[in-house]
Amino acid sequence: MIKKLALVAAIIAIPATAFAQTQVQQQPSGGATGGAVSGATSGAIGGAIVGGPIGAAVGGVGGAVVGAIIGDAASPKFRTYVVEQSVPSYTYQQPVAVGTVLPEEGVVYREVPAEYGAPAGYRYTVVNERPVLVEPRTRRVVQIIN
């Protein structure tokens, strides 16, 4: 029964991701939609690694929501901004991924300027030499800036 459910989830998730990628290619701006698709794709891949086809379906949906915070068009500019701010990198002992909860102390959290499109109050920091966007109340990583 579980194998059948996993197969059905995989059959549903893969075409949906492919369709979303096709839709973004047709849009010239690539803004928030591009971020959602890249978030869905990376979420689906991460979910598949952890939980198989069902994880891919769940991860794809979660990644789509998270991926739209700072869109693909603004990511390079935001990354440059972070580098210019010389934020010290926090060394985290495990791999950092979307969903990782960072410690309250020892990490420098800074507000994301409005021009990058993140919701008001969101913070960023650098962890293991990678800029990350953090949800302010929970300190949960919601986006890794590439």
Order of alpha helices (4+ residues) and beta strands (2+ residues): alpha-alpha-alpha-beta-beta-beta-beta-beta
